[in-house]
Amino acid sequence: MDQMNTYVGIVGAGPAGLFLSLLLAREGIGSIVLECRSREEVETTIRAGVLEQGTMDLMDELGVGERMHREGAVHRGIELRFDGAGHRIDLSGLTDGRAIALYAQHEVLKDLIAANLRDGREIFFGISEVRLSEITSPKPRIQFKRNGEEVTIECAFVAGCDGYHGVTRLAIPASRLTSYSRVYPFGWLGILMEAPPSSDELIYGYHERGFALVSTRNPKLQRMYIQCDAEDDIERWTDEAILEELQRRLVTADGWRLRVGPVTSKTIVAMRSVVTEPMQFGRLFLAGDAAHIVPATGAKGLNLAISDVWHLSRGLARFAKQSSSDLLESYSGHCLRRVWRTEHFSWWMTSMLHRFPDDDAFQQRLRRSQLEYTVRSRAASTSLAENYVGQPFDW
């Protein structure tokens, strides 16, 4: 059996785990990142990425923002489209110049992995059979298999950054956790399409047939979504049917047309909200999807994970340098304030822009009224803009 030691054992090489490794290194704190997937799988699993202003700023601070600025696209507004017309929300104008960037999550992960490995920090890919023990003691342990050999890491703290289906949350006694959740009665059918951008900014469309979203991955690739049944058969959706449905839901009185090309990827994803409280137990701290999930409408999952580990890194640094546990003890409280604000915003966006199976004419009119108020009221537009570009990490 191989025995190793580090200050923080990080389970999961997603955004939370990899950002945490860099944040700790900046404070001179050692860590080891453990990941069940291969490096290739981590770097090639396609996921959308909308980066808040705070996430962009943190990438710059950590020295991993160069490619984001070169290849990503900064957006200073979004469009809400309904009743055949588009209405621009001026994100930057309403938030003192703040913005978002479209830069895919797997590209962010490539940058984070490269920076960690370049500086000699350890990331173990392709491990299996991860188990946690002694998490309420001063020396928790992480056991796993690597290349068929049993390995034990003894550390001072464990960061659970391994997602909703990971092992870290399950290491906490169920009696010590409370889970809040909502499953939405629809999903998103997402496609990648080889075609030039159809719009300079994201389009969020509300239509009697359901929600639609248009975004751009790069100058030659578009990412688009339509609301569908979460249990729908993906094979039922031909490329022609998808493009026809997108055009119907995004139709405008001025004849706007979608720019089309070959569809290279199709997936259907469910929509749900989950929050687990508290986000800590003993020396184990949960971050990102291991603790909470937001529906994709507000584009918040990656950003919320980064906010979590920003708080966690500060607490771990305070403890390592000053032997003070105050920030670690308040970790859940600090994170959950922003988590619930983000959950509410994502629920609000989802509720405003989607058709629900039990909708009646009254509910539809209420939804259209909310959309009209949002685009006509500066106060309402500002609220959307502030939440979309992201509240400060210490909000």
Secondary structure, DSSP 8 states (H G I E B T S, - for coil): -EEEEEEEEEE--SHHHHHHHHHHHHTT--EEEE-SS-HHHHHHS----EE-HHHHHHHHHTT--HHHHHHSEEES-EEEEETTEEEEE-HHHHTTT--EEE--HHHHHHHHHHHHHHTT-EEE-S-EEEEEE-TTSSS-EEEEEETTEEEEEEEEEEEE-S-TTSSTGGGS-GGG-EEEEEEEEEEEEEEEEES--S-SS-EEE--TT--EEEEEEETTEEEEEEEE-TT--GGG--HHHHHHHHHHHT--TT--------EEEEEEEEEEEEEEE-SEETTEEE-GGGTEE--GGG--HHHHHHHHHHHHHHHHHHHHHH---HHHHTHHHHHHHHHHHHHHHHHHHHHHHS--TT--HHHHHHHHHHHHHHHH-HHHHHHHHHHHH---TT-
